[in-house]
Amino acid sequence: MNRSLIVAACTLVTVAGIAQAKKPVTAAKPAVKTATAANLFKNNTDSVSYAVGIRMVQSLKAQGFDNVNVSLLQKAISDVTQNRKPLLTDADIYKCMGEFQQKVAAVKDAEAKKEIAAKSGVNRKEGAEFLANNAKRAGVITLPSGLQYEILKAGTDNTTRPTLASTVKVHYTGTLLNGTKFDSSVDRGQPITFPLTNVIQGWQQAVQLMTVGSKWKLYIPADLAYGDYPQPGGAITPGATLVFEVELLGIEN
């Protein structure tokens, strides 16, 4: 969180920001102005002043500052508008804001870790059950690491295989256990070339066993894929077991 965002929220709210609030899609009956509003808002300046207060507090709450001391907030506004000397110096402001941001960040980090752990637990249980059943199928080979594969098509050269230092050219399609496709060079119509050291461990282990022209289906447990780290796009969630169809087209070196 940027420190200046909170400072700005306490000191400046633009009328333009207020005007950008979304309007209802469907028209409802015109709101009836309450007696209280009619008594308070004598002109546009009054209503805008109240609107600024709403947006200010909404901005603070959006940044995690839910426990607003209203009396002190009002005093700060009064001191600044009346050109009185503030009770805090600029250094004091930056210090207290920094401490607040650290607390908010710590809370959000803890919440994120808790959410990741919960999702990972569900995915890992599902993955373990899937791999246990999958290992019983004819043609599925399970390596000591837990990686599973089955040969869909044999290669033409049964001796030449990549090493970890190799750069390889492949076509692939990646899916989740439920069949959701998250990436495919086949769909793009463009094979990919990469150093084998640049990919996940499951790929490193499997591709080194393949020969040019072969096509394998890989079943990669989370610890040989992306572990508990969610990937961009949101498809690959923490603890996910992944499935890839990989065709080794060539070894570049």
N, C-alpha and C positions, 0 to 999 in steps of 0.2 A: 504494500500500500504506500502511495506517495504521501509524504508528510504534508506537502503543500495542499493536497486535496482537502484535508480536514481543516487546516487553517483557513483556506478559501471558503469552505462551507460555513465557517463561523463569522466571516467578515464580508462575504460578497455573494449575493444570489441575484442573478440577472433577471430582469423582467422577461427577456426572451426565453429563458429557461422555463419560466412559468407558462408562457404562452404555448410551449411545445407539448404540453400534456395532451395525451390522446383523447379525442372526443369519442363518445359512444357511437357504435356503428348504427344502431337503430334509435330512432328518436323516441324519447319517452315523454310523458306529460311534463310540461314546464314546471321546474322546481318552484315551490312557493317560498318566497323570502320570509324567513322567520322574523318575529318581532325583535329578537335580539340582534340579528344581523342588520335590520333596518335602523335600529337605534345606534349601532356601533359604526356602520359604514355611511358616513355623511357624504363622501365623495370618492372618486377613483383612487386618490392617494391613500385613503383609509383601507379600502379593499386590497390594494396592492401591498400595503404594509403587512396586512394579515397574511396574504398569500406568500410573501417573502418568508414569514415566520414558519409557515407550513413546509415550504420547500427546504428551508434550512434544517429543520429537525428531521425531515424525511431523509435528507442527504446524510446527516449524522448517523441515523439508524441504519441506513444502507451500508455504512462503513463500520458497523459493529458497536457504535456508541449508543446503547439503548438506555442507559441510566443517566439521563440528563438532569442536572440540578437546575430546575427552572429559575429559581430565584437568582442564582449566580449568573445564569445565562442572561437574564433580564438586566442584571447589574452591569455586565460586560457591555451589552448593547447600549445601555444608558450612558456608561462612562465614555464610550467611543463617540456616540452621537452628541454628547454635551461637551466634548473635548476635555474631559477630565483625565488625569493621569491614570493609566491602567494599573491594576494591582500586580500584574505580572510584566516583567521585562520581556523583550524578544527572546533572550536566552532562556528565560523560564518557560516561555511558550514552547520553544523547540524541544526543551528537555522533557516537559510533561507529555507533549504530543508523541515524542519518540518512545517513551515508556509505555504509553497507551497502545501505540502501534505494535510494539513487541508483544504485549499481552494478547492483542487481537490475533496476531500472526500465530502465536503459540496455540491458542484455542482452535484456530482454523486448521493448523497442522495436525493437532491431535484428532480432530474430527475427521480429517481426510484419511489419516492412518487407520482409524477405527473402521471407516467405510471400506477402505481397501482390504483390510484384514477379513471383514465379513464377506465381501464379494469373493476374495481369494479362497476362503474356506469352502464356499459353495462350489466354486469352479473346480477346485482340487479334488473334492469328493466325487463330483461328476466325472472328472477326468480319470481318476483311479478306477472307478467302476467300469468306465468304458474300456480302458486299456486291459483290465483283467478279463473282460468278456472277449475283447478283440483278439487277445493272445491265443484263445482257444480255436480261432478260425483256421482252416487249412490254408497254408501259404503265407501266413503272417509269421515273421521272424522277430523275436524280441532279443535285443542286445542287453548285455549286463548293465548298461547305463539306464535302461528303461525305454530307450528308443525302439519303436517298432516300424517294420517296413514290409511291404510285399512287392514283388516284381510284376509289373504290368506288361513290360516288354523287355526282352533281353537285348543287349547290345551286340554289335557285330564284332567287336574286338574284346576278347575275354581276358586280355592281359594288361592293357594300358589303363591305368586309373590315375585320377588326380592325387596330388599330395596337398597337405595343408598350405604349402607355399604356392600352389597353382592358382592361375586365374582361369575361371571356367565360363562357358557360355551355356545358358539353360533356358528352357521354357518351363513355366510353373503356374499352378493355380493353388491358392490358399483358402481354406475354409475353416469354419468353426465346427464343433461336434454336431451342431444342429443343421449343418449344411449351408449356413450363411457364407457366401463368398466375400472375402475382404480384399483380395488382390489377385490379379491374374495378368501375366505377360501374354498369355494366349489370347485373352480378350482384346488386349491392346495390339496384338499382331506384331509385337516387337520383342524378340528374345533379349535377355539381360546378361551382361558380362560383368563379372566382379571377382576380386580376390577372395578366395575361400575364407580367409581370416576375417573378412568383414561381415560375415553372416552369423546367425545364431548357432549354438553348439550342435543342435539336432541336425542342421544342414551340414555342418562341418563333418560330423561323424558319418552321415549317410552318403554324401557325395563322394567321399574318398573311397567308398566301397563300390561305386558305380563305374561302369565302362561307357565309353562314348556310344550313343545311340540307344542306351537303355532308358526305360521310364519306370520309375518307382512311385509307390504311394507311401508317404511317411506319416507316422503318428507320433507326434512330438509332445512329451509331457512338459508342463510349465517350466520346470527347472532347466530344461534344455532349449526353451524358447525365450519368452520375455519375463519369466518369473512373476513377481507381483507388481510389475510396472505396467500400468495401462498405456496403450499406444495411441498416437494421434488418430483422430477419426472416431474413436470410441468403440469400434467393433471388437478389438482385442482387449478384453478386460483382465484384471489381475487374476493370476492363477490359471489362465486358460490353457487347455490342451489343444494343439493345433494339428490340422491335417493338410498335407501338401501333396500334390501330384507334381513330380519333378522329372523332366526329361533332359538328360545331359547331351547337349548338341556338340560340344567341343571342348578341348583343353587348349587354352591360349599359350601357356608356357609350363 
